[in-house]
Structures are given as C-alpha cells and as structure tokens.
Amino acid sequence: MQVPVELKIKYLSRRIQDIKRLRDSLEQDDYSLAQKLGHQVKGNAVTFEVPQIAHLGSEIELAASRRDKEQVKMLVEKMESAIELVQTHF
C-alpha cells in the first residue's frame, strides 16, 4: 500500500520540527531526545516511504547514546538536507 502524499508531507514537516527541538536539546547537553527521536525515525521513516532518513535516525540514536555531540549535530544537518531534498519532489 502506498502512503498518500499528504501524509508524507505531514510526516516530513514533523521531522523538521523535531530537528529544531533536537538542536535546542543538544545546546543543553541533553541527549535523551536525540536517542528517542533517532529511534522513532529509524522505525517509521520506512513506513512513510522515506528510507533516506531511516538510516540517519539509526545513526543519530547511536551517536546520542555515546553522547557524541558533534556527530549528532552533523547527522541532524544531513537529515535536514535529506528531508528538504525529498520535499522538493512533492
């Protein structure tokens, strides 16, 4: 079953909001949100037919568990770029 475009757009919009929250939490050296959101994205990005960000979610979760701030930041940047690229195709 194919996911309707409207749901994909809504899903990606929520991930952009998550990225803003992630950046704020990293400034506080709080890695729990990055772990949680990374795990969620890893699981649900494939369902929403956005496999480009599923791997990034997994990597964010792992980097956050190591408290590797620079790696998490870099991966969040990559995720934001990947989301923006996918959004241009709608």
BALUMVEX-535082 format. One record per atom (N, C-alpha, C): residue number from 0; residue in three letters; atom name; x, y, z. Coordinates in pm, 1 decimal, m for minus. Layout:
% residues N
+-----+------+------+----------+----------+----------+
|  nr | rest | atom |       px |       py |       pz |
+-----+------+------+----------+----------+----------+
| NUM |  ALA |   CA |        X |        Y |        Z |
...
+-----+------+------+----------+----------+----------+
This chain:
% residues 90
+-----+------+------+----------+----------+----------+
|  nr | rest | atom |       px |       py |       pz |
+-----+------+------+----------+----------+----------+
|   0 |  MET |    N |     84.3 |   m118.8 |      0.0 |
|   0 |  MET |   CA |      0.0 |      0.0 |      0.0 |
|   0 |  MET |    C |     88.5 |    124.6 |      0.0 |
|   1 |  GLN |    N |     55.8 |    216.4 |    m84.7 |
|   1 |  GLN |   CA |    134.1 |    339.6 |    m95.8 |
|   1 |  GLN |    C |     78.1 |    446.0 |     m1.0 |
|   2 |  VAL |    N |    167.8 |    518.3 |     62.8 |
|   2 |  VAL |   CA |    129.6 |    625.2 |    156.3 |
|   2 |  VAL |    C |     90.8 |    748.3 |     74.7 |
|   3 |  PRO |    N |    m25.9 |    808.0 |    104.2 |
|   3 |  PRO |   CA |    m66.7 |    928.8 |     32.7 |
|   3 |  PRO |    C |     34.3 |   1042.6 |     53.0 |
|   4 |  VAL |    N |     51.3 |   1122.9 |    m49.7 |
|   4 |  VAL |   CA |    147.9 |   1233.1 |    m47.6 |
|   4 |  VAL |    C |    120.7 |   1327.0 |     69.5 |
|   5 |  GLU |    N |     m6.6 |   1353.1 |     99.8 |
|   5 |  GLU |   CA |    m39.5 |   1444.5 |    209.6 |
|   5 |  GLU |    C |     18.3 |   1395.0 |    341.9 |
|   6 |  LEU |    N |     12.7 |   1264.3 |    363.9 |
|   6 |  LEU |   CA |     66.4 |   1208.3 |    487.9 |
|   6 |  LEU |    C |    218.4 |   1214.8 |    489.9 |
|   7 |  LYS |    N |    280.4 |   1195.1 |    375.8 |
|   7 |  LYS |   CA |    426.5 |   1207.4 |    368.7 |
|   7 |  LYS |    C |    469.9 |   1350.5 |    399.6 |
|   8 |  ILE |    N |    398.5 |   1446.3 |    344.0 |
|   8 |  ILE |   CA |    430.1 |   1587.6 |    367.5 |
|   8 |  ILE |    C |    415.7 |   1620.3 |    516.2 |
|   9 |  LYS |    N |    308.8 |   1572.9 |    577.0 |
|   9 |  LYS |   CA |    286.1 |   1597.6 |    719.6 |
|   9 |  LYS |    C |    397.0 |   1531.6 |    803.2 |
|  10 |  TYR |    N |    433.5 |   1410.7 |    766.7 |
|  10 |  TYR |   CA |    539.5 |   1338.8 |    837.6 |
|  10 |  TYR |    C |    671.4 |   1417.1 |    830.8 |
|  11 |  LEU |    N |    708.3 |   1461.6 |    712.4 |
|  11 |  LEU |   CA |    833.8 |   1535.2 |    694.7 |
|  11 |  LEU |    C |    830.2 |   1669.3 |    766.9 |
|  12 |  SER |    N |    715.1 |   1732.4 |    769.5 |
|  12 |  SER |   CA |    700.7 |   1859.1 |    841.7 |
|  12 |  SER |    C |    725.1 |   1838.4 |    991.4 |
|  13 |  ARG |    N |    675.1 |   1727.9 |   1044.0 |
|  13 |  ARG |   CA |    700.2 |   1697.3 |   1186.1 |
|  13 |  ARG |    C |    847.7 |   1670.3 |   1210.8 |
|  14 |  ARG |    N |    914.4 |   1608.6 |   1117.4 |
|  14 |  ARG |   CA |   1057.6 |   1583.0 |   1135.9 |
|  14 |  ARG |    C |   1137.0 |   1713.7 |   1135.6 |
|  15 |  ILE |    N |   1096.2 |   1811.0 |   1055.5 |
|  15 |  ILE |   CA |   1162.5 |   1942.4 |   1057.2 |
|  15 |  ILE |    C |   1143.1 |   2007.3 |   1194.1 |
|  16 |  GLN |    N |   1024.2 |   1995.9 |   1250.0 |
|  16 |  GLN |   CA |   1000.6 |   2048.2 |   1385.3 |
|  16 |  GLN |    C |   1088.5 |   1975.7 |   1486.9 |
|  17 |  ASP |    N |   1102.9 |   1844.5 |   1468.5 |
|  17 |  ASP |   CA |   1189.4 |   1766.4 |   1557.6 |
|  17 |  ASP |    C |   1334.1 |   1814.1 |   1550.8 |
|  18 |  ILE |    N |   1379.1 |   1848.5 |   1433.0 |
|  18 |  ILE |   CA |   1517.1 |   1894.5 |   1416.2 |
|  18 |  ILE |    C |   1541.1 |   2020.5 |   1497.9 |
|  19 |  LYS |    N |   1446.0 |   2110.5 |   1499.1 |
|  19 |  LYS |   CA |   1458.7 |   2231.4 |   1580.4 |
|  19 |  LYS |    C |   1466.8 |   2196.2 |   1728.8 |
|  20 |  ARG |    N |   1382.5 |   2102.4 |   1771.8 |
|  20 |  ARG |   CA |   1384.2 |   2058.5 |   1911.5 |
|  20 |  ARG |    C |   1515.8 |   1988.6 |   1944.4 |
|  21 |  LEU |    N |   1566.2 |   1909.7 |   1850.8 |
|  21 |  LEU |   CA |   1693.6 |   1840.2 |   1871.6 |
|  21 |  LEU |    C |   1807.2 |   1938.6 |   1893.5 |
|  22 |  ARG |    N |   1811.7 |   2039.9 |   1810.6 |
|  22 |  ARG |   CA |   1918.9 |   2139.8 |   1824.7 |
|  22 |  ARG |    C |   1912.3 |   2208.1 |   1960.2 |
|  23 |  ASP |    N |   1792.1 |   2240.9 |   2002.6 |
|  23 |  ASP |   CA |   1775.5 |   2304.8 |   2134.1 |
|  23 |  ASP |    C |   1821.0 |   2211.7 |   2246.3 |
|  24 |  SER |    N |   1784.0 |   2085.0 |   2236.9 |
|  24 |  SER |   CA |   1821.2 |   1991.2 |   2343.3 |
|  24 |  SER |    C |   1971.8 |   1967.5 |   2346.0 |
|  25 |  LEU |    N |   2035.8 |   1967.1 |   2230.8 |
|  25 |  LEU |   CA |   2181.2 |   1947.9 |   2227.5 |
|  25 |  LEU |    C |   2254.5 |   2065.0 |   2291.6 |
|  26 |  GLU |    N |   2198.7 |   2184.6 |   2278.7 |
|  26 |  GLU |   CA |   2259.9 |   2300.2 |   2344.0 |
|  26 |  GLU |    C |   2258.0 |   2285.0 |   2495.7 |
|  27 |  GLN |    N |   2165.0 |   2205.7 |   2545.3 |
|  27 |  GLN |   CA |   2155.0 |   2179.4 |   2689.2 |
|  27 |  GLN |    C |   2229.7 |   2050.4 |   2726.9 |
|  28 |  ASP |    N |   2302.7 |   1993.4 |   2631.4 |
|  28 |  ASP |   CA |   2370.5 |   1864.5 |   2650.8 |
|  28 |  ASP |    C |   2273.9 |   1754.7 |   2693.5 |
|  29 |  ASP |    N |   2152.3 |   1762.0 |   2640.9 |
|  29 |  ASP |   CA |   2050.0 |   1660.7 |   2666.8 |
|  29 |  ASP |    C |   2042.5 |   1569.5 |   2544.5 |
|  30 |  TYR |    N |   2083.8 |   1446.3 |   2561.6 |
|  30 |  TYR |   CA |   2089.5 |   1351.2 |   2450.1 |
|  30 |  TYR |    C |   1968.4 |   1258.9 |   2446.5 |
|  31 |  SER |    N |   1882.9 |   1266.2 |   2546.7 |
|  31 |  SER |   CA |   1768.5 |   1175.1 |   2553.7 |
|  31 |  SER |    C |   1672.7 |   1197.0 |   2437.4 |
|  32 |  LEU |    N |   1649.0 |   1321.7 |   2399.7 |
|  32 |  LEU |   CA |   1559.2 |   1349.2 |   2288.1 |
|  32 |  LEU |    C |   1618.2 |   1295.8 |   2157.2 |
|  33 |  ALA |    N |   1746.5 |   1312.6 |   2138.0 |
|  33 |  ALA |   CA |   1811.3 |   1262.8 |   2017.0 |
|  33 |  ALA |    C |   1800.7 |   1110.1 |   2009.2 |
|  34 |  GLN |    N |   1819.3 |   1043.5 |   2120.6 |
|  34 |  GLN |   CA |   1806.3 |    897.8 |   2121.6 |
|  34 |  GLN |    C |   1663.8 |    856.8 |   2087.6 |
|  35 |  LYS |    N |   1568.5 |    922.0 |   2150.6 |
|  35 |  LYS |   CA |   1427.7 |    887.7 |   2131.1 |
|  35 |  LYS |    C |   1384.8 |    914.4 |   1986.0 |
|  36 |  LEU |    N |   1413.3 |   1034.2 |   1937.0 |
|  36 |  LEU |   CA |   1371.0 |   1068.4 |   1801.6 |
|  36 |  LEU |    C |   1446.8 |    987.6 |   1696.2 |
|  37 |  GLY |    N |   1575.1 |    963.5 |   1721.0 |
|  37 |  GLY |   CA |   1650.9 |    880.2 |   1628.7 |
|  37 |  GLY |    C |   1589.3 |    742.2 |   1615.7 |
|  38 |  HIS |    N |   1550.9 |    686.7 |   1728.7 |
|  38 |  HIS |   CA |   1488.6 |    554.2 |   1730.0 |
|  38 |  HIS |    C |   1355.2 |    555.9 |   1655.3 |
|  39 |  GLN |    N |   1274.8 |    658.3 |   1679.7 |
|  39 |  GLN |   CA |   1144.3 |    668.7 |   1613.0 |
|  39 |  GLN |    C |   1160.0 |    681.6 |   1462.3 |
|  40 |  VAL |    N |   1251.7 |    768.0 |   1420.0 |
|  40 |  VAL |   CA |   1273.1 |    788.3 |   1276.2 |
|  40 |  VAL |    C |   1323.0 |    659.9 |   1212.0 |
|  41 |  LYS |    N |   1412.7 |    591.2 |   1279.5 |
|  41 |  LYS |   CA |   1464.5 |    464.3 |   1229.2 |
|  41 |  LYS |    C |   1348.7 |    369.7 |   1198.2 |
|  42 |  GLY |    N |   1248.4 |    369.1 |   1284.1 |
|  42 |  GLY |   CA |   1136.0 |    277.9 |   1267.2 |
|  42 |  GLY |    C |   1028.4 |    324.2 |   1171.8 |
|  43 |  ASN |    N |    996.9 |    453.3 |   1174.5 |
|  43 |  ASN |   CA |    880.4 |    495.7 |   1096.4 |
|  43 |  ASN |    C |    911.6 |    558.6 |    961.0 |
|  44 |  ALA |    N |   1034.2 |    592.1 |    933.7 |
|  44 |  ALA |   CA |   1066.9 |    653.1 |    804.0 |
|  44 |  ALA |    C |   1042.0 |    555.7 |    688.7 |
|  45 |  VAL |    N |   1068.3 |    429.4 |    710.9 |
|  45 |  VAL |   CA |   1043.7 |    329.3 |    606.2 |
|  45 |  VAL |    C |    893.3 |    317.1 |    580.7 |
|  46 |  THR |    N |    814.4 |    319.2 |    687.8 |
|  46 |  THR |   CA |    669.2 |    311.0 |    675.0 |
|  46 |  THR |    C |    615.7 |    425.5 |    590.3 |
|  47 |  PHE |    N |    672.7 |    544.8 |    609.3 |
|  47 |  PHE |   CA |    629.1 |    661.9 |    533.7 |
|  47 |  PHE |    C |    703.2 |    676.2 |    401.0 |
|  48 |  GLU |    N |    772.7 |    569.5 |    362.6 |
|  48 |  GLU |   CA |    841.5 |    562.5 |    232.8 |
|  48 |  GLU |    C |    948.0 |    670.3 |    216.5 |
|  49 |  VAL |    N |   1023.3 |    693.3 |    324.2 |
|  49 |  VAL |   CA |   1134.3 |    787.8 |    322.5 |
|  49 |  VAL |    C |   1258.4 |    716.4 |    378.8 |
|  50 |  PRO |    N |   1303.4 |    612.2 |    310.6 |
|  50 |  PRO |   CA |   1416.3 |    535.0 |    363.2 |
|  50 |  PRO |    C |   1545.8 |    615.3 |    371.7 |
|  51 |  GLN |    N |   1551.6 |    727.2 |    300.4 |
|  51 |  GLN |   CA |   1671.8 |    811.1 |    303.0 |
|  51 |  GLN |    C |   1703.8 |    858.5 |    444.4 |
|  52 |  ILE |    N |   1601.2 |    875.9 |    527.0 |
|  52 |  ILE |   CA |   1627.2 |    927.0 |    661.6 |
|  52 |  ILE |    C |   1623.9 |    817.7 |    768.6 |
|  53 |  ALA |    N |   1579.1 |    697.5 |    733.2 |
|  53 |  ALA |   CA |   1574.7 |    588.1 |    831.7 |
|  53 |  ALA |    C |   1714.7 |    558.1 |    884.4 |
|  54 |  HIS |    N |   1810.9 |    547.8 |    794.9 |
|  54 |  HIS |   CA |   1948.6 |    519.0 |    834.5 |
|  54 |  HIS |    C |   2003.5 |    631.9 |    921.7 |
|  55 |  LEU |    N |   1970.6 |    754.3 |    886.4 |
|  55 |  LEU |   CA |   2017.3 |    868.2 |    966.2 |
|  55 |  LEU |    C |   1959.2 |    864.9 |   1106.9 |
|  56 |  GLY |    N |   1833.4 |    822.7 |   1118.3 |
|  56 |  GLY |   CA |   1772.9 |    809.2 |   1251.1 |
|  56 |  GLY |    C |   1849.1 |    710.5 |   1336.8 |
|  57 |  SER |    N |   1885.8 |    599.3 |   1276.6 |
|  57 |  SER |   CA |   1963.7 |    497.9 |   1347.1 |
|  57 |  SER |    C |   2098.6 |    552.3 |   1391.8 |
|  58 |  GLU |    N |   2164.0 |    626.0 |   1303.9 |
|  58 |  GLU |   CA |   2294.8 |    684.0 |   1335.8 |
|  58 |  GLU |    C |   2284.1 |    790.8 |   1444.2 |
|  59 |  ILE |    N |   2177.4 |    868.6 |   1441.2 |
|  59 |  ILE |   CA |   2155.3 |    970.4 |   1545.2 |
|  59 |  ILE |    C |   2136.0 |    902.9 |   1680.6 |
|  60 |  GLU |    N |   2054.9 |    798.2 |   1681.9 |
|  60 |  GLU |   CA |   2032.1 |    725.0 |   1806.7 |
|  60 |  GLU |    C |   2164.3 |    672.7 |   1864.5 |
|  61 |  LEU |    N |   2246.1 |    615.3 |   1779.8 |
|  61 |  LEU |   CA |   2374.1 |    559.7 |   1823.7 |
|  61 |  LEU |    C |   2469.3 |    669.2 |   1874.0 |
|  62 |  ALA |    N |   2482.0 |    777.4 |   1797.4 |
|  62 |  ALA |   CA |   2571.0 |    887.1 |   1837.7 |
|  62 |  ALA |    C |   2523.8 |    950.6 |   1968.5 |
|  63 |  ALA |    N |   2392.4 |    963.0 |   1985.1 |
|  63 |  ALA |   CA |   2338.8 |   1020.4 |   2109.0 |
|  63 |  ALA |    C |   2366.6 |    928.6 |   2227.7 |
|  64 |  SER |    N |   2361.2 |    798.3 |   2205.8 |
|  64 |  SER |   CA |   2389.1 |    705.7 |   2316.3 |
|  64 |  SER |    C |   2535.2 |    716.6 |   2360.2 |
|  65 |  ARG |    N |   2622.7 |    759.8 |   2268.7 |
|  65 |  ARG |   CA |   2764.1 |    781.3 |   2302.0 |
|  65 |  ARG |    C |   2789.5 |    923.5 |   2350.2 |
|  66 |  ARG |    N |   2684.8 |   1006.1 |   2347.7 |
|  66 |  ARG |   CA |   2694.1 |   1147.9 |   2385.8 |
|  66 |  ARG |    C |   2795.5 |   1222.1 |   2298.6 |
|  67 |  ASP |    N |   2794.3 |   1188.4 |   2170.9 |
|  67 |  ASP |   CA |   2885.4 |   1248.1 |   2073.0 |
|  67 |  ASP |    C |   2814.4 |   1366.4 |   2006.9 |
|  68 |  LYS |    N |   2826.7 |   1480.5 |   2070.6 |
|  68 |  LYS |   CA |   2753.1 |   1600.0 |   2029.4 |
|  68 |  LYS |    C |   2782.8 |   1639.3 |   1884.8 |
|  69 |  GLU |    N |   2908.7 |   1641.7 |   1847.6 |
|  69 |  GLU |   CA |   2945.1 |   1684.0 |   1711.6 |
|  69 |  GLU |    C |   2889.3 |   1588.4 |   1606.7 |
|  70 |  GLN |    N |   2893.5 |   1459.8 |   1634.9 |
|  70 |  GLN |   CA |   2839.3 |   1361.4 |   1541.0 |
|  70 |  GLN |    C |   2688.0 |   1376.9 |   1528.5 |
|  71 |  VAL |    N |   2619.5 |   1394.7 |   1640.5 |
|  71 |  VAL |   CA |   2474.6 |   1413.9 |   1636.5 |
|  71 |  VAL |    C |   2441.3 |   1538.1 |   1554.5 |
|  72 |  LYS |    N |   2512.7 |   1646.9 |   1579.5 |
|  72 |  LYS |   CA |   2487.8 |   1771.0 |   1504.5 |
|  72 |  LYS |    C |   2506.4 |   1749.4 |   1354.8 |
|  73 |  MET |    N |   2612.8 |   1680.9 |   1316.5 |
|  73 |  MET |   CA |   2640.1 |   1656.1 |   1176.0 |
|  73 |  MET |    C |   2529.9 |   1569.8 |   1113.4 |
|  74 |  LEU |    N |   2485.2 |   1469.5 |   1186.4 |
|  74 |  LEU |   CA |   2379.7 |   1382.1 |   1135.0 |
|  74 |  LEU |    C |   2245.5 |   1454.8 |   1124.8 |
|  75 |  VAL |    N |   2219.2 |   1543.3 |   1219.9 |
|  75 |  VAL |   CA |   2096.2 |   1623.4 |   1214.6 |
|  75 |  VAL |    C |   2098.8 |   1713.0 |   1090.9 |
|  76 |  GLU |    N |   2214.6 |   1770.6 |   1060.3 |
|  76 |  GLU |   CA |   2229.4 |   1851.9 |    938.3 |
|  76 |  GLU |    C |   2200.8 |   1767.5 |    814.3 |
|  77 |  LYS |    N |   2255.2 |   1647.4 |    811.5 |
|  77 |  LYS |   CA |   2232.5 |   1557.2 |    698.1 |
|  77 |  LYS |    C |   2084.4 |   1522.2 |    685.6 |
|  78 |  MET |    N |   2019.3 |   1498.0 |    799.7 |
|  78 |  MET |   CA |   1878.1 |   1464.4 |    797.2 |
|  78 |  MET |    C |   1795.5 |   1582.2 |    744.7 |
|  79 |  GLU |    N |   1829.1 |   1700.6 |    790.3 |
|  79 |  GLU |   CA |   1756.7 |   1818.8 |    743.5 |
|  79 |  GLU |    C |   1772.2 |   1832.8 |    591.9 |
|  80 |  SER |    N |   1891.4 |   1815.1 |    541.1 |
|  80 |  SER |   CA |   1914.7 |   1824.3 |    396.1 |
|  80 |  SER |    C |   1838.9 |   1715.8 |    321.2 |
|  81 |  ALA |    N |   1838.8 |   1595.1 |    375.4 |
|  81 |  ALA |   CA |   1767.6 |   1484.4 |    310.3 |
|  81 |  ALA |    C |   1617.4 |   1511.2 |    306.6 |
|  82 |  ILE |    N |   1564.2 |   1563.5 |    415.0 |
|  82 |  ILE |   CA |   1421.0 |   1595.2 |    420.1 |
|  82 |  ILE |    C |   1387.5 |   1704.0 |    318.4 |
|  83 |  GLU |    N |   1469.0 |   1808.0 |    314.8 |
|  83 |  GLU |   CA |   1444.8 |   1916.7 |    219.4 |
|  83 |  GLU |    C |   1450.4 |   1865.8 |     75.9 |
|  84 |  LEU |    N |   1542.1 |   1775.5 |     48.0 |
|  84 |  LEU |   CA |   1553.0 |   1718.8 |    m86.6 |
|  84 |  LEU |    C |   1427.6 |   1637.4 |   m121.1 |
|  85 |  VAL |    N |   1381.8 |   1555.4 |    m27.8 |
|  85 |  VAL |   CA |   1260.9 |   1475.7 |    m51.8 |
|  85 |  VAL |    C |   1141.9 |   1568.0 |    m72.8 |
|  86 |  GLN |    N |   1132.4 |   1673.7 |      6.3 |
|  86 |  GLN |   CA |   1018.2 |   1765.4 |     m4.1 |
|  86 |  GLN |    C |   1012.0 |   1832.5 |   m141.2 |
|  87 |  THR |    N |   1124.3 |   1851.7 |   m205.0 |
|  87 |  THR |   CA |   1123.3 |   1917.4 |   m336.8 |
|  87 |  THR |    C |   1059.3 |   1828.8 |   m444.4 |
|  88 |  HIS |    N |   1041.8 |   1700.6 |   m414.3 |
|  88 |  HIS |   CA |    985.3 |   1608.7 |   m512.7 |
|  88 |  HIS |    C |    833.5 |   1594.9 |   m500.9 |
|  89 |  PHE |    N |    773.2 |   1673.3 |   m412.8 |
|  89 |  PHE |   CA |    625.2 |   1667.3 |   m399.0 |
|  89 |  PHE |    C |    560.6 |   1778.7 |   m474.8 |
+-----+------+------+----------+----------+----------+
